[in-house]
Amino acid sequence: MENITANKVLDTSGLNCPLPVLKTKKALEDMQSGEILEVIATDPGSKADIPAFCQRTGNELVKMVEEGDRILFYIRKK
Amino acid sequence: MSKERLAIIASKGTLDMAYPPLIIGSTAASLGVDTAIFFTFYGLNIVHKEKMHNLKLAPLGNPAMPMSFPPSVEKSFPPVKVIESIFPGPPQIMGIIPGMTDFMTSMMKKTMKDKGVASIPELIELCKEAGVKLIPCQMTMEVFGYKYEDLIDGLEPPGGAATLIDYVTQAEKPMMLFI
């Protein structure tokens, strides 16, 4: 898969439910449609919660990668 | 007409029970569900200017309490491991020791902070930012003698059961949650 260039990066390392989802939602508000948001999370619950948020809000989860304790999400704004 | 509306009734005023309505409410609003939280009975303390900072965790009368001490306590005071091997957590009887409630409360606050969980005042702000309607119960205000000025800023006007039922039934998919 080709490299994805993020327009914005949101680091939620160390934060727990529900903060990663709430901060993702807030970060997307300031972005343009089609732009990519990279979210870095350490909360294992975000593996289920961020995809659920994307599914529900219609933003596309382009890619999810686990890197050790970190989970990286690439979300394309609706 | 709103498609989905969620009404959460926050009826408990202990630290542990203040979390679920605020977490679910802020998340629901972020996911596009119109959300209101109705603060009634002891739950009203969650939006009281002073009391919201002093919500306690009571070890007594809390049957779900048995849990181990946090690793930080086990490390700094190893004898708790012996206590844990006999009782699966702080035993109920410890609740009668003066200061025990404050101790349990500060331990929970520390654990929550260490785990990156937002505090109650932070969650209230997140709810407001997400557009959650925070409704104080008029009847409880009368019973407790709280004035509207005693409560935090940014609340809806005080309302009653009818206010809440009317709010939620205006949606195609009404949802209610009692906590």
Interface residues (C-beta under 8 A of the other chain):
Chain A: G14 L15 N16 C17 P18 L19 V21 L22 K25 K26 T42 D43 A52 F53 R56 T57
Chain B: I23 S26 T27 S30 L31 G32 K115 G116 V117 A118 L126 E129 A130
